[in-house]
Amino acid sequence: MLQTRLATAAIAIPALWLFIVYASPASFAIFITVVTAIGLSEYFAMAFPDHMPERIAGTAFGLLVAAGVATRDPNVWGAAVSLNVVLGLVFPLARHGELDVAVRRLGLQLLGVLYVGFFMPHTILMRELPSGDGWRWLLFTIAAVFGYDTGGYFAGRAFGKRPLLPEVSPKKTIEGSIGCLFGAMLDPLICSIFESLYILNFLL
């Protein structure tokens, strides 16, 4: 498992770095759209494994929200969220006939639409900041995410004993979550040091 992670990181990290820095705005937007679609489909496959129409609808609404965010048009993503609230309550209510079930399923759908469909496209806006250094902030954010995942992995394997939320993720531990926090702080700190030494400017 560790060897696979290291091999993947050795290839993926430099490739992602170069893509973020040098890809055209259109290419980057298409890439993020594809990643968003994959994330939405995976989320709704877990949230609604028993009902394909809700999975398709959630993915579609999430992509509409993503399009509104990417194009900086609040009317698009606002309308998508509003329509999702209405239809996301009506159809489960008609299917199950119980308000509490319909509300719970609506909550699951909105969570995916907003968590994936709304937040992910903001990477496009971050990269295209008017200041011209958006790619730096995006790399900084990705470094924090990588550090979070790496810190949690090693801390969990070395010290993990007490489960954090078994019903959500059986293998996650309290010790691992602490490692996540330290990793999320360490990687950006290293990036900040590199930046202060102008190493990033030298490399690029």
Summary of the structure (lengths in Angstrom):
residues: 204
radius of gyration: 19.7
end to end distance: 32.0
largest distance: 63.0
contacts: 614
relative contact order: 0.09
helix: 81%
strand: 1%
